[in-house]
């Protein structure tokens, strides 16, 4: 089996991913800008957003990784970054967000979504990496990935999967840890009504892949996997610290 890097070298992305790098129509850009304006007003008036650590963000591209409690989390992270919604893409479960045509159409009007299969396979992940690379290659763009893989039911942080670390190592970009507080109380999973009240995003120092470990992968097949594990463990620890030394809940299987 080829390494991710070898598989990506000459990978030809299917035309169905053109939306990730082609210029949107004027109407599409207006819809996204209107959604961003709505979110800015919403998180200023109804759920006031407090932001700490924005000055720690590195130059683009980077991966913004935080705990995940609510559907409002992506808007919170993009507002916390302060660079506009156009420059971010979210990793989204393919079966939930893309297999439903109407859901795919309307959500892509408001946010940039990159599909990923919940069930890991080497081939599907190479396709996901290629789509991610195509989005970032446009310039001044970043990713939001939730390492837990799903929203928390009780507000407690779950174990982080290795997916974001693989992206960071293979594409050579840093991961920025972030803690989202209050979104679980405002709009918990399974609830339709958003309760008023404050929310907060704290951004930490970026975590960079070890360049020497990545270079060693050419001679040692286990080197990239060791770096994936090291990197995601450090990010998990930093997010936990930002969230008040929260200890992630154990899971039966940590995939990705």
Secondary structure, 3 states (H helix, E strand, C coil): CCCHHHHHHCCCCCHHHHHHCCCCCHHHHHHHHHHHHHHHHHHHHCCCEEEECHHHCCCCCEEEEECCCCCCHHHHHHHHHCCCHHHEEEEEEHHHHCCCHHHHHHHHHHCEEEEECCCCCHHHHHHHHHHHHHHHCCCCCEEEECCCCCCCCCCCCECCCCHHHHHHHHHCCEEEEEEEECHHHHCCCCCCCCCCCCEEEEEEEEECCCHHHHHHCCCCCCHHHHHHHHHHHHHHHHHHHHCCCCCCECCCCCCC
